[in-house]
């Protein structure tokens, strides 16, 4: 059992070491042409479009009526179930009196209800960021940074040992 455990640990260590070696070799190649010859790191300013959600609030005005007090009108009386015994001989019932009143509505008053409404809109705005790339001498001339619009704040370049590719830089 212990032998199987040690062999699994050895196998896992070998797999991790091989993966780390592949990662180290892959990170040294050119990001554009995958060439392994004389690559150097550059910091390049790139533009990305960023989506921004804007929430707008407003009111919806809606009119409605509130009735005033109503008044009782005429009294009505009606006899029901007088002929129910003829319809169903099994059910024995006598006549009943239904009494109700007319109700006359009073004056109504108009009120306005204000409902809070929410609307969300999405806009796409330009954004800039620095990326670090490994490039060979041939690809370096094709890796130009973007030129931001006048008045746009650009983030400071990262603190790495690399050549900074920016239209305003002296390098």
C-alpha positions as CSV (number, residue, x, y, z in Angstrom):
1,X,0.0,0.0,0.0
2,X,2.8,2.4,0.9
3,X,4.6,1.5,-2.4
4,X,1.6,2.4,-4.4
5,X,1.3,5.8,-2.5
6,X,4.9,6.7,-3.2
7,X,4.6,5.8,-6.9
8,X,1.5,8.0,-7.2
9,X,3.3,10.9,-5.6
10,X,6.3,10.4,-7.9
11,X,4.0,10.2,-11.0
12,X,2.2,13.4,-9.9
13,X,5.6,15.2,-9.4
14,X,6.7,14.1,-12.8
15,X,3.5,15.4,-14.5
16,X,3.7,18.7,-12.7
17,X,7.4,19.2,-13.6
18,X,6.7,18.4,-17.3
19,X,3.8,20.9,-17.3
20,X,6.0,23.6,-15.7
21,X,8.7,23.0,-18.3
22,X,6.1,23.3,-21.1
23,X,4.8,26.5,-19.5
24,X,8.2,28.0,-19.2
25,X,9.1,27.2,-22.8
26,X,5.7,28.5,-24.1
27,X,6.1,31.8,-22.2
28,X,9.5,32.6,-23.9
29,X,8.2,32.4,-27.5
30,X,6.9,35.2,-29.6
31,X,3.2,36.0,-28.8
32,X,2.5,36.7,-32.5
33,X,4.5,34.2,-34.6
34,X,5.4,31.6,-31.9
35,X,9.1,31.9,-32.8
36,X,11.5,31.0,-30.0
37,X,14.4,33.2,-31.3
38,X,15.5,36.3,-29.3
39,X,12.2,37.4,-27.8
40,X,11.9,40.4,-25.5
41,X,9.1,41.7,-23.3
42,X,7.2,44.9,-24.4
43,X,4.4,46.8,-22.7
44,X,1.8,47.8,-25.2
45,X,-1.3,50.0,-24.7
46,X,-4.4,48.4,-26.2
47,X,-8.0,49.7,-26.4
48,X,-10.9,47.6,-25.2
49,X,-14.6,48.4,-25.3
50,X,-16.2,48.3,-21.9
51,X,-19.9,48.0,-21.3
52,X,-21.3,50.4,-18.7
53,X,-24.9,50.1,-17.3
54,X,-26.7,53.4,-16.5
55,X,-29.8,53.4,-14.3
56,X,-32.4,56.1,-15.0
57,X,-35.2,56.8,-12.5
58,X,-38.5,58.6,-13.3
59,X,-42.1,58.9,-12.4
60,X,-45.2,57.6,-14.2
61,X,-48.3,59.7,-13.5
62,X,-51.6,57.9,-13.4
63,X,-55.0,59.4,-12.7
64,X,-57.7,57.5,-10.7
65,X,-61.1,58.2,-9.2
66,X,-62.0,57.9,-5.5
67,X,-65.8,58.0,-5.1
68,X,-67.4,59.9,-2.2
69,X,-70.1,58.5,0.1
70,X,-73.0,56.8,-1.6
71,X,-76.7,57.2,-0.7
72,X,-79.3,54.5,-0.3
73,X,-82.0,54.6,-2.9
74,X,-85.2,52.7,-3.4
75,X,-86.0,49.4,-1.6
76,X,-86.7,46.4,-3.9
77,X,-88.4,43.2,-2.9
78,X,-88.6,40.1,-5.0
79,X,-89.9,36.6,-4.3
80,X,-87.6,33.8,-5.3
81,X,-87.9,30.0,-5.2
82,X,-91.6,30.1,-5.5
83,X,-91.6,27.6,-8.4
84,X,-88.5,25.5,-7.2
85,X,-90.8,22.7,-6.0
86,X,-92.2,22.3,-9.6
87,X,-88.6,22.0,-11.0
88,X,-87.4,19.3,-8.6
89,X,-90.0,17.3,-6.7
90,X,-87.3,15.8,-4.4
91,X,-86.4,19.3,-3.0
92,X,-89.0,20.8,-0.8
93,X,-88.7,24.5,-0.4
94,X,-90.9,27.5,0.2
95,X,-90.8,30.9,-1.4
96,X,-88.1,33.3,-0.1
97,X,-88.0,37.1,-0.2
98,X,-84.9,38.8,-1.7
99,X,-84.6,42.4,-0.5
100,X,-82.1,44.9,-1.7
101,X,-81.5,48.7,-2.1
102,X,-80.3,50.8,-4.9
103,X,-77.2,52.7,-4.0
104,X,-76.5,56.0,-5.6
105,X,-72.8,56.9,-5.9
106,X,-71.7,60.2,-4.5
107,X,-69.3,62.6,-6.2
108,X,-65.9,61.3,-7.2
109,X,-62.6,63.1,-6.9
110,X,-59.7,62.6,-9.3
111,X,-56.3,61.9,-7.7
112,X,-52.9,61.3,-9.4
113,X,-50.7,58.4,-8.4
114,X,-46.9,58.7,-8.9
115,X,-45.2,55.4,-9.6
116,X,-41.4,55.2,-9.4
117,X,-40.1,53.6,-12.6
118,X,-36.6,52.3,-13.3
119,X,-34.9,52.0,-16.7
120,X,-31.5,50.5,-17.3
121,X,-29.5,51.3,-20.5
122,X,-26.1,49.9,-21.5
123,X,-23.5,51.9,-23.3
124,X,-20.2,50.9,-24.8
125,X,-17.3,53.2,-23.9
126,X,-13.6,53.0,-24.8
127,X,-11.1,51.8,-22.2
128,X,-7.4,51.3,-22.3
129,X,-5.1,48.8,-20.6
130,X,-1.4,47.7,-20.7
131,X,-0.5,44.2,-21.9
132,X,2.9,42.6,-21.6
133,X,3.9,40.5,-24.6
134,X,6.9,38.5,-25.6
135,X,7.8,39.5,-29.2
136,X,10.7,38.8,-31.6
137,X,12.5,41.6,-33.5
138,X,10.4,41.0,-36.6
139,X,7.1,41.3,-34.9
140,X,8.0,44.3,-32.7
141,X,7.6,46.7,-35.5
142,X,4.1,45.4,-36.1
143,X,3.1,45.7,-32.5
144,X,2.1,49.4,-32.3
145,X,0.2,50.8,-29.4
146,X,-3.1,52.5,-29.9
147,X,-3.2,56.3,-29.9
148,X,-5.9,57.4,-27.3
149,X,-8.2,60.3,-28.1
150,X,-7.1,63.7,-26.8
151,X,-8.0,64.3,-23.1
152,X,-8.4,60.6,-22.3
153,X,-6.6,59.5,-19.1
154,X,-4.4,56.5,-19.8
155,X,-3.4,54.2,-16.9
156,X,0.3,54.3,-16.0
157,X,2.5,51.5,-17.5
158,X,3.2,48.5,-15.4
159,X,6.5,48.3,-13.4
160,X,8.3,45.6,-15.3
161,X,11.6,45.2,-17.1
162,X,10.2,45.7,-20.6
163,X,10.2,48.2,-23.5
164,X,7.1,50.5,-23.3
165,X,5.4,50.9,-26.7
166,X,3.3,54.0,-26.4
167,X,3.0,56.9,-28.8
168,X,3.9,59.4,-26.1
169,X,6.9,57.5,-24.7
170,X,10.5,58.3,-25.6
171,X,11.5,54.6,-26.2
